[in-house]
Amino acid sequence: VTEEDEVRRAIAGDRDAFAALVRRHADRVHDVARRMLRDAHEAEDVVQQAFWNAWRAMARFDPSRPFRHWILRIATNLCRNRWEARRRKPATALDPEAEDPPARGEAPGSTGSDAACVRAALETLPEVYRLAAVLRYVHDLPLEAIAEVTGEPLGTVKVHLHRARSLLRRVLEAGETRPGPGGTTGESGAP
Amino acid sequence: VSDTLPPPSGARAEPPVPDEALEALAAGELPAAEAAPLRARVAADPALAGRLARALLVEEALRSLRVEPAPQGVVARVLLGLPRPVPASRRVLLGRFAAAAASFALAALSLAEAAPALAAEAPALRLAEAVAPAAALARRVGSPETLSAVPDVAGLPGAAWAALGAALLAAGPLLARRWRRAPSPGRPS
């Protein structure tokens, strides 16, 4: 059974077909949400909400488009809503909803080759740059697909990716873990 | 950076290579027509080659990242909470109901436009504004003066008909949600 078949059946209201789509894409949606929100619990909430929203809107989905881009766009928008909510609600040290600390296998060093270092460095990026980098490198999306997922023009995607690479290069070369210029909403979660 | 230094005597000055171009080259995103001359420049310039090497390191590091699996149980929780679908027959019914409600409200507004001389029931219109967001639409379609001049139809003041139509429009989505929540025989929960 191909994904196209599952999508068509899900559009027709087939719950089992949609369940297959959930199984197929849950890891990716969770990965994006986890990297964007840096909070495992919130990421799970986003995964649930994203698929529920998709299920409700399946009748409006264009089957000629990739389902993956659509579900990632829904999840990305949910993550953005949560960023906004965080901006409005400053986190405190005891806030149970504060972000997880950035992953730190070991401090980013000059080699920059260790996956844990890169992951930690990636988490220091401002959200918009992080999103572009995550979609490009972790999820291997072409630039046009990133534009579709983020709802941004292609030129903006390129700029965000360039800034993400520049900041990462600086972080990896300097062995820093501080957030880059522009800041992230989750600075409070970092030590 | 050597690509910003003056070129050797007799050589044509070339513009400096921005980081974006080197990153795009490292990422394989540069069109072939631009990549070839840039590679030639990199080959002739050790400083450029160093910058490209750093860009390649970042590129390689980023490409080493993998999608991490979702925790166990996430898929099950998603499926457990999946709302029941609205059967196609109900969707058609809801669509017809919404269309009928909209037609009703628009007909009432048309009456308001057609018979401006007759008296109106302003309180009813205010009620419509209070209970129905669709009254905003009514305000856009007709001015308050014309809306307040709706004729009496079937014993009811015209503005009351408008209010009824607007209320129907507002109630449509609520009824739709209620229908959606209703158990659907033959569907697994």
Contacts between the chains, C-beta under 8 A, distances in Angstrom:
chain1	res1	chain2	res2	distance
A	12	B	88	8.0
A	13	B	85	4.3
A	13	B	87	7.1
A	13	B	88	6.8
A	15	B	82	6.7
A	15	B	85	6.8
A	15	B	187	7.2
A	15	B	188	6.7
A	18	B	82	7.2
A	19	B	79	5.3
A	19	B	82	7.7
A	22	B	75	5.7
A	22	B	78	5.2
A	22	B	79	6.2
A	23	B	75	5.5
A	26	B	70	5.0
A	26	B	74	5.8
A	26	B	75	4.9
A	26	B	78	6.7
A	27	B	67	5.7
A	27	B	68	7.5
A	27	B	69	5.0
A	27	B	70	5.0
A	28	B	67	5.7
A	29	B	70	7.8
A	30	B	68	7.8
A	30	B	69	7.8
A	30	B	70	3.6
A	30	B	71	7.6
A	30	B	74	6.1
A	31	B	67	4.7
A	31	B	68	5.3
A	31	B	70	7.5
A	34	B	68	7.0
A	40	B	71	7.1
A	44	B	70	7.7
A	44	B	71	7.0
A	44	B	74	5.6
A	44	B	77	7.3
A	47	B	70	6.5
A	47	B	74	5.6
A	47	B	78	6.4
A	48	B	74	7.7
A	48	B	77	6.0
A	48	B	78	5.1
A	48	B	81	6.2
A	51	B	78	4.7
A	51	B	82	7.4
A	52	B	78	7.4
A	52	B	81	6.4
A	52	B	82	6.6
A	52	B	83	6.3
A	55	B	82	5.7
A	55	B	83	6.4
A	55	B	85	7.4
A	56	B	83	6.3
A	58	B	85	8.0
A	59	B	91	7.3
A	112	B	57	5.7
A	112	B	58	6.9
A	112	B	61	5.0
A	113	B	57	7.4
A	113	B	60	7.3
A	113	B	61	6.0
A	113	B	64	7.5
A	115	B	61	7.9
A	115	B	64	5.0
A	115	B	65	6.4
A	115	B	66	7.9
A	117	B	61	7.6
A	118	B	61	4.4
A	118	B	62	6.3
A	118	B	64	6.3
A	118	B	65	6.1
A	119	B	65	6.3
A	122	B	62	7.6
A	122	B	65	7.1
A	133	B	62	6.5
A	136	B	62	7.8
A	137	B	62	3.9
A	137	B	63	5.7
A	137	B	65	5.8
A	138	B	65	4.7
A	138	B	66	7.0
A	138	B	67	6.0
A	139	B	67	6.6
A	143	B	29	6.9
A	158	B	20	7.6
A	161	B	23	7.9
A	162	B	19	7.1
A	162	B	20	4.9
A	162	B	23	6.0
A	165	B	23	5.0
A	165	B	55	7.2
A	165	B	58	5.6
A	165	B	59	7.7
A	165	B	62	7.8
A	166	B	19	6.3
A	166	B	23	7.9
A	168	B	58	5.5
A	168	B	61	7.7
A	168	B	62	7.0
A	169	B	54	6.1
A	169	B	55	7.3
A	169	B	57	7.9
A	169	B	58	4.8
A	172	B	57	7.6
A	172	B	58	6.6
A	172	B	61	6.7
A	173	B	54	7.4
